[in-house]
């Protein structure tokens, strides 16, 4: 199963709000997903701290197990300096 880390759109018309989700590559954009790992609100100013929120540990875990981020999500990961790391035993 191919897994992607991508944006799922929410919000109303002209007021987008996105969830950063881990989903099967075959599922629809706003369809079923495996896990929600963050949010993105493009209506906030670029320097606002709540514009992009991420759970860094989960994002790194999914990268480690082979999930492929989309271009936009890869930019967020670069901004937050998220790289794949070994999963921790729980």
HELIX and SHEET records of a PDB file:
HELIX    1   1 UNK A   56  UNK A   64  1                                   9    
HELIX    2   2 UNK A   71  UNK A   79  1                                   9    
SHEET    1   A 5 UNK A  52  UNK A  54  0                                        
SHEET    2   A 5 UNK A  35  UNK A  40 -1                                        
SHEET    3   A 5 UNK A  15  UNK A  24 -1                                        
SHEET    4   A 5 UNK A   3  UNK A  12 -1                                        
SHEET    5   A 5 UNK A  68  UNK A  69  1                                        
END                                                                             
